[in-house]
Amino acid sequence: MGYSGVRGGMEAILAAERLVRRSRDDAPAEWASTEQIVLRFRLAVDRIMGEAGLYHPPIAADAFRQAEGDVLEAAHLVRAHRSTLPRLAVTEPVDTDEMVVLRRIVPANRTPDGPQLLGRTTDYTGRLLEREGDLARNRGVEDADVARQHQAERTPEQRHPRRFYQLLRDLDLVVEHGEPAEDPEPFDITRRAARPPAPRSAVLSSMARAETGALVGLWYRSILGPDGDVHEITLGDTRHGRVPLRVVHPHTGNPVQIGEIRVTEAEGIEDLDGAEEDRTRFDVGYGLCFGHNERKAIAMANLDIAWRRAEPDSPLEQLLLLTTDGLDSGGFLEHLKLPHYVTFRSMVDRKLARRAARSSTEPRVPEPFGEECR
């Protein structure tokens, strides 16, 4: 609405909106359906749900379509929509040991308890671009692969493997932090803003809703260290699967399952080498986010450790809480495109006034900032 104060501003805004709709409506192919987007752009849909803080694939798919593929704008749309929804109940805490694992890798151990499940991933394939004709030729091979996968269905025990962290605990190789008394309930960042000093639940919640690229960038900077030295980082269990969603029944008072959500979970393992740290053990960080987004979960797990080990005067907590939210940072950037005529004119006037005071001559206003811009 920043252009409404300019001559013809409202007409320009409406015309800009019509251009967007016209480009969408005049496209040669039909507008992708919600179901197509959920199935074909699943990683983008999952990322939108995580950054918006609302788990609902169809809504995320509709936002992705309306935003023309802009994930940050889609997350903004979903978060705005979420603010209009009533809060009917609070779900019960989820034990992620109940997860039905769809993908599980343990880079720290070749033969962990339970299988390594590669699942659905492109981590091990070459980055070769497939054009439309290639997809048609490969369809027969893909159909055969799907048939073989159905024949090799996993057992319930393989879908619920024992986590690698438990093995480290059995060997007494991890530092036990426990739950601090001042953080008994999860901090709800959707109702009040988290500010330093913040409990761990607020930091984890902020990272779970952070913009993925911002979080990965901050993680990469943290592991390099101030002198370029790379911290020793190893991954334990990295999982993607389905966890149950339960609420308390209003009449019986018993928890009942109302559905499932997909989440990604990661354990980051760091070698303790500080002067006052227990060098006979490891520190383990934790990351959990909506959908299939391993980049975010892995960055979360390692930043969880970095936050815990940070010095009291470190800016890391402030960065995690205040700068990784895509809507906050992106919104500030986007506002730069709105009119700043008045503020920039005042800066020009100050520059000219200082020049006039220094030279004791009346400044001549340059043509681009003359009367027509007042």
N, C-alpha and C positions, 0 to 999 in steps of 0.2 A: 504493500500500500504506500510505499515511499514516494511513488511518482504522482500520487493524487493531487499534491499541492502544486504541481507544475502545469502550465497551460496544456490542456489536452491529455493530462495524465491518466485519468480514469479510462478514457477511450483507448489509450495505448495499452493499459493493463488488460482490458477485455480483449483487445485484438491479439495480444500475446497469448492469452489463454486459448483463443480460437485457433491460432496457428498450431498449438500443441494438439488440439483435438482433431484438426483437419489432417495433420500428418499421420495421426493414428488411424483415422477413419479411411484415408485414401491409400493406405498400404495395400500392396497387391495381394498379400495373403490375409487370411482371416485372423482376427485378434485371438491370441492364444487363450485357451480356456484355463480356468483355475486348476483343473485336474492335470492338464498338460504341464503347467508350470511346476506344480508340486512334484511330478514324476521326472521331468526333464531338467529342472534347475534346482534339484534338491539341496545342494550345498548353499546356494544363494538364499533359498527359503530358510534353511536352518540358521544361517548367519543373521538374517533379518530378525528371526524370532529371538535370538540371543541378544542382539543389540537393542531390540525394542522391549525386552522383558515380558513378552507375552507368547505363550506356546499355543499356537493355532495355525497349522500349515495353510489352510485355505485363506485366512486373512492375510498372512504374510505373502502368499502368492498373488492375491489381488493388489496388494500394495506394490509388489515388484512390477506388475504389469502397469499400474497407473504411473509409477515413477520411471517408466521406460528403461528398467534395468539398473537404475541408480540405487544401490543397496542402502546407502546412508539416507537418502530421501525416503525410501520405502520404510526404513526403521522409524523415521520421524512420523510418517503417516500412521504406522501401527501404534506407536506410543501415544499419539494424539487420540486415536480411536480407543485405546485402552483406558484413557482417562475418563471416558464417557460410560464405562461399564460398571455395574454395581459389584461390590465385593460381597459375595454370598456366604463364603466360608473360608476357613484357613485349613490348608491340608496338614495332615499329620507328617512328622519327620519321616524321611525315606532312608532306609538302610540300603546303601548301594550294593551290599553283598547279595541282595535279592535280584540284582540286574540279570536279565536274560541277555547274555553277551552275543552280539552280532559280529564284533571284531575285537580281537585282543592280541596285542603284541607286548613282549617283555624284552626290550633291547638289552637289559642288564643280565639276562640269563638265557642260555640256549635251550635248556630243558626245565622250565618252571613247572610247578604243580599245575596240571591241566595243560591243554594244548595251546599252541600259538595259532590263533585264528586270523588269517590275513583278511578275510571278509571282503568288502567292496572297497577297493582302493586302486589308485593309479601310481602308488609309490614305487612300484617295481617295473614299470613299463617305460619305454622310451617316449620322449616328448616329440612325437611325430604327428603333424597335423593331418587329420582325416577330413577330406572333403565329402560332399554329398554322395558322389559315386562310390567312394570307399565304404561308406556306411552300408550301402545296399549290398555290396559284395561280401562284407563281413557278417551280415546278418545270419547266414546259415551256420557259420562257425560259432557265433555267440549263442544261437539256439541250442546247439549241441552241448556247449559248456553248461548252460542252465540245466539241461536234462541231467547231466552228470552230477551237478551240485545237489539236485533234488534226491538223487539216489544215495548220496553220501551225507544224509541228514545227521546232525550231531545229536548226541545223547543229552539228557538233562544234566548229567554230571559235567559234560564238556561245556555246556552253556552257563554253568555256574562254577567256574574254576576258583580255587583258593588264590587269594591275591599274594603277590610277591612281597608286599610289605610285611605280611604275617611271618614269612620265612625269615626276614631280617630281624623281626622282633624275637623270634624263637632263638636266634643266634646271639641275641643281646647286642645287636650292631646299630641300633637307632637310638637317638635321643628322644626321651619321652617328655613331651611338653605338658600334656594334660590340658584341661579346659580352664582358663582363668575365671575366677569368681566374678569378675566385673563384666563378663560377657555371657550371661546365662541364656539369653534369648537372641535369636538372629536379628541383626539390625535391619530394619525395613527401609531401604534407600528410596522406595517409591513414595514414602510418606514424609520423610524429612531428610535433608541433605546431610551427608557425612562430611565432617570436617576434622582435621587433625587436632589432637590425638584421637584416633578412632579404634574401636575394637576390631579384632581379626575378622569377625563376620561381616563388618561393613566393608573392609578392604576386599574380601573375597567376593562379596556381592557386587561391588563396583567393578571389579575385574570381569565378572561373569557378564555384565551388561556393557562392558567397554567396547569401543570400536576395535575390531580385530587387528587391523594394521597398526593402529596406535599402540596397542598392547605389545605386539610383536616387536615393534621398533624400540619401545622402552626396555623390553626384555633383552634385546640384542645389545643395547648400550650397557645394561647392567652386568652382563656376563663378560664383556670386554675389560671392564675395570678401568680405573683412571689412567693407568700406564699402558693400556693395550694388552695386558695379560689376560688370557682366557681362563675363566673359572672352570673347574672340573664339573661337568654336568652329565648325569646319566639318567635315563628314564627307567622307572619300574613299570608297573602295570599301566598301559594306555588302552582304554576300553571305550567302545561305543556299543550301546545296547538300550534295552527298554527297562524302565523301572516302574513299579506300580504307583498309582496316585490314589490316596485314601483321604476321606474326610470322616468326621464323626457323625453318625446318624442322629438327626435331631430328636427322634423319639426313643430309640433304644440306647443311645449313648455309646454304641459300639462302632469301631472303625469299619468302614465299608469301602471297597475298591470301586472307583468310578471310572477308571480308565488307566492308560499308560502314556508315558512320555519317553521320548528318546533323548539320551544325554551322552556326553563324552566326558570321560574321567581320566585324569592323568596323575601319576606320582613322579615328582622330580627328586632325584637323589643327589646330594652334594657332599663332597668330601670335606670334613671339618679340618681346618688347618690353622685356625686362629690361635694366638698365644694363650688365651684364656678359655679355649674350647676343648672339649673332650675329643682328642684326636684318635681315639680307639673306636669311634662311632661315626655314623652318617647322620645328616639331617635330611628329613623328607618333607617336601612341600606338596600341596594338594591343589588340584584344579578341577572344576566341574562346571559345565555350561550346557545350555540347551542344544539339542540336535547333534549333528555330526560336524564338529569343528575342532579338529585335533590341534591346529595351530594355537587357538586361543587357550585350550585346556593345558597344553604343554607350557605356554608362556605363563599362565596363571600359576602352575605348580612351582616353577622356578622363581617367579617373582614373590611368591609366598615365602620362600626361604630368604630371598634378598631383603624383603621387608622386615623379617624377623631378626636378621643379622645386622641391619642397618644401624649406623651410629645415631645417637639422639638428635644431632643437628642435620641429619641427612634429609634432602628434599624428596626422597623417594616416595614417602607416604603421601605427601602433597601432590606429587605428580600422578600417583595412582588414583587418588580420590577426585582430583579436580581437572585433570587434563586429558584423560583417556576416554571420556564420554564423547562419543561421536556427535551427539546432538549439541552439546555445549561448544566443542571446538569448531565443528562444522558450521554451527549457527553464527558464531562470531565471525568466521571467515566469510560466510555468505552475506552478512550484513554490509560488508565492504562494497558490495555491488549496488546498494541503495544510494540515493542521492546524498552527497555530502557537500552541497554547494555552499551552504552558510558557513560551516566550520572551516572549509578550505579557504573561503573568501576572507575569514577572520585571520587565518594564518598568513595569507598574502598581505593583508593590511598591516600586520605586525612587522613583517619583514620590511615593507616599504617605510613604515614609521621609523624603524631602527636605522635604515639607510638614510632617511631624511635627517634624523637627529645627528648622525655622524657627519653628513656633508653640509648640513644647514641649508639645503635647497629643497624646494617643493618637488616631490617625486612625480614623475609622469606615470599614470596607471597604464600598464601594458594593455593592448587592445583585447586580448582574450578575457581580461577581467575588468572590462569597462562597464558603462552604465547598463548595457543590455544583460549583464549577469547579476545585477543587483536585485 
